[in-house]
């Protein structure tokens, strides 16, 4: 019933774009990675890979027990944006190799990218190999805007379809951690489990809620009083 997941995070310069609330897109990617680990449990494993320039993907967090909070946080903090482009293939291959050695029942990759990663590479083939040979599913979460090419969205969906996962496009960066948490929930449901935390990072109950006490039973009528002894004749 164990889960192994890798978050594949875009580290191109646009991930450092400041939003109205002062946060960056990368900060939401970090939150997503942390929520992923928090939703998993003992025996589950998590890793983080960043991708940017051609052939320059790297593992920020190697496969680690999800409950090793200190190690997980330290790896996630390594995520940063740079003046790089957006080549995904090397990152997918690195994630493929990391998950290939895992003995989990479910192995899943979630790509987080803003804008359009390079789709001229053999991404569909890699996604198909991950699913068919490694039993690894691939989902893609893309942060889009009005300038995003519809053709890119169609191709990204094809990659996710070949990887047995989902393509989700959103123009609301703040929703990314919740979307990633939903991906974790779907992965856990495949083995009949539920996450430890919800999409907002709130701890979920581990035991069923207490049942409300039954209503008081209706009052029973008092038994008839015994008749007094009759005098002897």
PyMOL commands that set and color helices and strands:
alter all, ss='L'
color gray80, all
select helices_A, chain A and resi 13-16+25-39+69-77+89-100+123-134+150-162+173-189
alter helices_A, ss='H'
color red, helices_A
select strands_A, chain A and resi 3-10+45-51+58-65+106-114+136-143+164-170
alter strands_A, ss='S'
color yellow, strands_A
deselect
rebuild
show_as cartoon
